[in-house]
């Protein structure tokens, strides 16, 4: 019998995959937009998924963080949006099989919504809805909104999810960009969890961003809500070396950091920028120890 995300999280800590963009780059894969790899280098994408599964990942994400029409338009790929979005689900399932949980991954539009910028809520909703209408009929298990900084944009995505008739669990992880645990738009962990709980989001958490800010936001969330908590931190803080952004936290240090997140109540744990299969292996070890 296949179980839902919310059923499985009751049985123990769930381990997610690690980074996709930085891992593909580390393997020599070039791209204008990570989602185009579903068409240009599908074998490389499948290989990353399988390596994460071998490392112990139980939960996977479609390679569509940058797969909405607005992000694809920036790379000259807007006309291929539906093809890319469909291929993303097919390749993930080809890689990991039918049973593991697969998230329909929604990232930000790449534009600032009003009042921060010129993008209207209606435009944002239409962008998210296009991606959802293509991908929801495919074999995905929940919807994940990740790396959002503005609650206004999350609300637009949630409106699109509602309008698309989605009946799957929804997870939202925001990116907290400073040590105080606030996003670029000034949203604290407390404000995020209260707002998102009120909007019916099932799983709430943090990904990417500042390592200490992520921990602080999750501390606030744990104190303010009983929602399931999710975290996908980077492999430490980014460093600029030789003109390249580098994440140098070792798998062992990442594991020690992840243990602190478990102590804050995180139940769904994966990796973001700079993490790879070795980092996920540390998460799987921790999850096993939690049982």
N, C-alpha and C positions, 0 to 999 in steps of 0.2 A: 504493500500500500504506500503511495506517495503521500508525504506530509507537507503541510504548509510551513512557511517561515515561522509563524507564530507558534505552531505546535512544536517544531524542532528546537526552538530556542528554550523551551521548557525542559529539554532533556540535557542541556549543557551548553557550553560556549561554542558558538559556531565560528569557524575559521573561513575567512574570505581570501580571495586571491590577493596578490600584490599589485604593483604598478603595471600599467600596460605601456604607456608612452615612453617612459624612461627605459623600460626593459627592452622594448623593441629597438630603441636607439642604441642601447648597449650591445645589441646583437648586430648592429650595422644596418638596420632597416631605416631608410629615409622616407620622409613623408611631409606633405604640406599640412595635413590634418590627419590625426591618428585614425579616424574612421575610414579614410580612403584605403588603408591597408587591407580592409575586407575584400577589396577588388584587386589592388595592385600586388599584394604579397600575402595571399591567404594562408599559405603553408607556414609562414613565419608566425602568423597570429595563432594558428592551431598549435604550433610547437610551444608557444608561451603558455597557453591554457593547459596543455598536457603536463608541462613541467610544474605548474602550480598545483595541479591535481596530484601529481606524484609526491609533491612536498607536503600534502595534507589538506589542501583547500577543499572546502565543502560547498562554498557559495561563490558564484561567478557573476561577472557583469558583462553585458554586451559591450562591444567596442564602439560605443556611440556617445561617449561623454561629449565629444565635439561633433556629434552626428545630427544636430538639428539643422534646419535649412539655413538659418542665418550664419552659423559657424561654417557650414559647407560653402555658402556663397562667398565667404572671404577667400576660400581656396579655389574658387572657380568650379565648384562641384555641386552647385545647387540643383542642377537638372538631374543629377544622379542620386538625389537624397533617398528616394524610396528604394532604389536598388541597393544602395549602401546599407540602409537600415535593415532590409530583409536579409542580406548576406550576413550581417552581424549576428543575427540570431541563428541562422543556419550553421555558420562556422563554429559558434560556441557550442552548439549541441553536437555537432560532428566531433568536436574535440573531447568533450567531457561526458557525453552520453545523455540519455533522457532523464536520469534520476536526480542528479545534483540540482540544487536551486540555482536559477538563473535570473538575475535582475535585468529589467529593462532600464538601462542607464540613461538618465537625462541630465545634461549639464546646462549651465547658463547660456543665454543667447550670445554673450560677448558684447552686448550693448547695455548701456545704463537706462533703466526705466525712469519715467517721470516719478518723482521730482528731481532725480539726480541727473537725468539725461533726457534725450528726445524720444526714446522709444515709448510708445503708448502701451497700456496694459492690453488693449485689444490686439495689437500687433504681436505682443509676446504670447498671448493665449493662442493665437492662430499658429504661431511657429511651433509651440509645444504640441498642439493638437495634431498637426500634420504628422509628427513623429509617432505619437501615440496611436493614431488611427492605422498607421502601417504596421506597427510592432505588436500591439496588444492582441491581435488575433493569432499571433505566432506563439510557440511554446515557451513563454516566460512565466515566472512564478511570483514576482512582485516588481514594483516600480521603485527605483532608487533615484532620488534627486540629490546630487552631490556637488560640493564645492560652491554652494551659493553664499553670497555675502549680504544680499538685501532680502528682507522678508517680503517686500513688494513683488519681487520676481518669483519667490517661492509661491506666493499666493496666486500669481498668474498661472504657474505650472499646475497647482492644485485645482484651479478652475478648469484648466484643460483636461485634467484627469477625470474630473466629474463629468464634464461635457462629453467626453469620449466613452462614458458608460463603464469605466473601469471598476471591477469588483475584486481586485487583487489588493493584498496589503501594500501600504506605501511607507517607505522610509525616506527621511530627509537628513542629510548631514551638511552642516554649514562649515565654512572655513573661517577660523578665528585667527586673525592676522597679527595679533600682538600678545605679549605676555600677560596682559590683564584679562584676556579671554573675551575680546570683542572682535567683531568682524570689521572690515573696512568701512562699513556703513554705521558702525557703532552699536551693533546688536550684541548684547551679552548672552551668555549661556542661559541665564535665568529668563530673559525676555524671549529668547528663541524657543525654549521648551514650553513656556506658558502659551505663547501664540500658536505653536504648532500642535500642541495637545488640544487646544480649543478648536482647531481646524480638523481634528480627527486623524492626524497622522499616527501611524501605529508604532513606528520605530524612529527615534530621534538621536542625533549625535553630531560628530565632528569628523572632518577629514582634512588632509593637507594642512596649510597654515603654519602657525608658530608652534613648536613642540610644547612649550610651557603654556601657551594660550589654549591649546587643545585640552590639556589636562585641567586647566582652571575652568574652562567652559563645561567640561564633563562633570566636574565637582559641583558646579552650580546646578546643572541639569539633574544630577542625582538627588540634590537637596530639594528640588522644586517640583518633581514629577515622579510618577511610578511607571512611566513609559519604558519600554525596552530601549537600552542604550547601545549605540553602535559607534565604533571608532575605526578610522583608517588613517593613521599618522604617516608622515614622511619618514624616511630614514635619516632623521636629524634635520638640522637647519641647513639650507642650501648655502654653498660657498661658490664664489666665482673664481675659477682657476683657469688661467690661460684662455679667458674669454668664454669658458664653458661653465654651465651650472652643474655642480657636483654635490652629491649627497654621500657623505662618508661614514655614516653610522654603521658599525659592523652588525651582522646578524645577532651576535651575542648581546651587544649593548641595546639593540632594538628589542630583544627579548626581555631584558631587564626593564626597559621603559614600558613595554606592553604589560608587564606584570603590575605596574602601578595603575594602568588603566583598568585591569581586571579588579583591582582593589577598590576602584571607584564605581564598580557595578556594571562595567561594560560586558555585554553578553554576545555581541557580534563584532568580531575583531579581524581586521585585515590590514593591508598596507597601501600607502599612496606613493608619491614620487620617491624614486630612489630605491624602493624595496624590490626584491627579487625572490626567486624560489627559496634561497637560503634563509631569508627573513621569515617567509611563510612557514618554513620548517620549524622555526623557533616558536611561532604562534601555535602550531599544531601540538608541539610538546607541552606548552602551557595549558592548552585546552584539555589535553589528556589528563594532566595533573589535577584539573579542576573537577573531574568526574568523581 
